[in-house]
Amino acid sequence: MRVDSHHHLWQYTPQEYGWIDHSMAVLQRDFLPADLARETSAACIDATVAVQARQTLEETWWLLELAAKSNLIRGVVGWAPIAADDFPATLETLRQNPLLKGLRHVVQAEPDGFLDAPAFNRGIASLLPTGLVYDILIFARQLAEATRFVDRHPNQSFVLDHIAKPDIRNNGFAPWNLAIHELARRGNVVCKLSGIVTEADWHTWSPAQITPCFDTVLEAFGPSRLMFGSDWPVLTVASTYPRWRETVDTWLAPLSPAERAQIDGETAARVYSLTPKDSR
């Protein structure tokens, strides 16, 4: 099963998607399952995981509704108020939907120390009995904080989004390289090959520029803890879906068939407990 482990869907309004500024004008429209199907079919994608883009329960339920109607979307990483006092009750309701595979908070937009907060950590601890994954969305400068966070929850399954967004545009490879290796020592963390080209110059990036990032996470995590993701449609500010898929496929080519299969879908299917289409 070939899996795109990270994409978004939305019905665009400027009020609800204020982070989409004029430099991202290509994103200022609706992106719905029919659009996703057109992009993924050419790449021979069998299954996908839809990820939250707004921090509302309304969006989480909407994504779950879309997934229920889709043979392509096999799971949802939604949002919920993890630090709230009533989170356990919210979680109990959400977990009844088998298409919910995990939760995510946009930590990259939070002040330093957010992942150290007791209330947020209390909420994360309550995920463990549910089997839900937590997706970590951070910038590279937050890697040390994320490592402390993971150490508090050694049995919780974590997925690092977008290889922690190294500052490729400004040659910020060295500090990211050291910190990502440290986080990767925690075996309960896997990593998405996604959201990389948007951290480079959108107009001039090349595969050669991002290959060191690929090589680093392969060395740090190994293929059994890496998964392909597109970050579509955010991807489209810097690349087309086919170009990103071709870039990853070219890098994967020297690996063994078993290693390619892990990164292409087996890791995502295992971590997010995705089921084949014919068993749905």
Disulfide bonds with the S-S distance in Angstrom:
none
